[in-house]
Amino acid sequence: MEDNEKSDALDANGQSIEKGSVVKYINTGTVGYVEDIRSDEDGTWILIDTTDLYYLTDYIELSSEEFIKKRVPKKEEYEKEYKYAEEDMESFGSELSSQATGGG
């Protein structure tokens, strides 16, 4: 689908979903922006930016930005943060082992 075409994606209430729309996944309450829209033999799917997952539009409702409480970092950002935390833990552990003394 080209960017200038109208989307035929409809939410659970029959409202039109476009890229950039704020939507909510009904089952978990996940709220985010629509990054992509795709269709296949199973239905129409939207990619929500906060989870980086595709959801069937049958389980999506249009929402508003006021319900986006905290942005969930994308996988790459999470992995980067995890790597730094892991490195910090390793250096902290080596500092402890060099300072450890035997009890007696």
Contacts in CASP RR format, 6 or more apart in sequence:
PFRMAT RR
TARGET T0000
AUTHOR 0000-0000-0000
METHOD contacts of the structure
MODEL  1
MEDNEKSDALDANGQSIEKGSVVKYINTGTVGYVEDIRSDEDGTWILIDT
TDLYYLTDYIELSSEEFIKKRVPKKEEYEKEYKYAEEDMESFGSELSSQA
TGGG
1 7 0 8 1.000
1 37 0 8 1.000
3 19 0 8 1.000
6 16 0 8 1.000
6 18 0 8 1.000
7 16 0 8 1.000
7 17 0 8 1.000
7 18 0 8 1.000
7 19 0 8 1.000
7 37 0 8 1.000
8 16 0 8 1.000
8 39 0 8 1.000
8 44 0 8 1.000
9 16 0 8 1.000
9 17 0 8 1.000
9 18 0 8 1.000
9 37 0 8 1.000
9 39 0 8 1.000
9 44 0 8 1.000
9 46 0 8 1.000
9 57 0 8 1.000
10 16 0 8 1.000
10 17 0 8 1.000
10 44 0 8 1.000
10 57 0 8 1.000
11 17 0 8 1.000
11 23 0 8 1.000
11 57 0 8 1.000
11 60 0 8 1.000
11 61 0 8 1.000
11 62 0 8 1.000
12 26 0 8 1.000
12 57 0 8 1.000
12 58 0 8 1.000
12 59 0 8 1.000
12 60 0 8 1.000
12 61 0 8 1.000
13 61 0 8 1.000
13 62 0 8 1.000
15 61 0 8 1.000
15 62 0 8 1.000
17 23 0 8 1.000
17 34 0 8 1.000
17 37 0 8 1.000
17 46 0 8 1.000
17 57 0 8 1.000
17 60 0 8 1.000
17 62 0 8 1.000
18 34 0 8 1.000
18 37 0 8 1.000
19 34 0 8 1.000
19 35 0 8 1.000
19 36 0 8 1.000
19 37 0 8 1.000
20 33 0 8 1.000
20 34 0 8 1.000
20 35 0 8 1.000
21 33 0 8 1.000
21 34 0 8 1.000
21 62 0 8 1.000
22 31 0 8 1.000
22 32 0 8 1.000
22 33 0 8 1.000
22 34 0 8 1.000
22 62 0 8 1.000
22 63 0 8 1.000
22 64 0 8 1.000
22 65 0 8 1.000
22 67 0 8 1.000
22 68 0 8 1.000
23 31 0 8 1.000
23 32 0 8 1.000
23 33 0 8 1.000
23 34 0 8 1.000
23 46 0 8 1.000
23 48 0 8 1.000
23 60 0 8 1.000
23 61 0 8 1.000
23 62 0 8 1.000
23 63 0 8 1.000
24 30 0 8 1.000
24 31 0 8 1.000
24 32 0 8 1.000
24 60 0 8 1.000
24 61 0 8 1.000
24 62 0 8 1.000
24 63 0 8 1.000
24 67 0 8 1.000
25 31 0 8 1.000
25 48 0 8 1.000
25 55 0 8 1.000
25 59 0 8 1.000
25 60 0 8 1.000
26 59 0 8 1.000
26 60 0 8 1.000
26 61 0 8 1.000
27 59 0 8 1.000
30 48 0 8 1.000
30 50 0 8 1.000
30 51 0 8 1.000
31 50 0 8 1.000
31 63 0 8 1.000
31 67 0 8 1.000
31 68 0 8 1.000
31 69 0 8 1.000
32 48 0 8 1.000
32 49 0 8 1.000
32 50 0 8 1.000
32 63 0 8 1.000
32 68 0 8 1.000
33 48 0 8 1.000
33 49 0 8 1.000
33 50 0 8 1.000
34 46 0 8 1.000
34 47 0 8 1.000
34 48 0 8 1.000
34 49 0 8 1.000
35 47 0 8 1.000
35 48 0 8 1.000
35 49 0 8 1.000
36 46 0 8 1.000
36 47 0 8 1.000
36 54 0 8 1.000
37 44 0 8 1.000
37 45 0 8 1.000
37 46 0 8 1.000
37 47 0 8 1.000
38 44 0 8 1.000
38 45 0 8 1.000
38 46 0 8 1.000
38 47 0 8 1.000
38 54 0 8 1.000
39 45 0 8 1.000
42 56 0 8 1.000
43 56 0 8 1.000
43 57 0 8 1.000
43 58 0 8 1.000
44 56 0 8 1.000
44 57 0 8 1.000
45 54 0 8 1.000
45 55 0 8 1.000
45 56 0 8 1.000
45 57 0 8 1.000
46 54 0 8 1.000
46 55 0 8 1.000
46 57 0 8 1.000
46 60 0 8 1.000
47 53 0 8 1.000
47 54 0 8 1.000
48 54 0 8 1.000
48 55 0 8 1.000
49 74 0 8 1.000
50 68 0 8 1.000
50 71 0 8 1.000
50 72 0 8 1.000
51 72 0 8 1.000
52 74 0 8 1.000
52 75 0 8 1.000
73 81 0 8 1.000
END
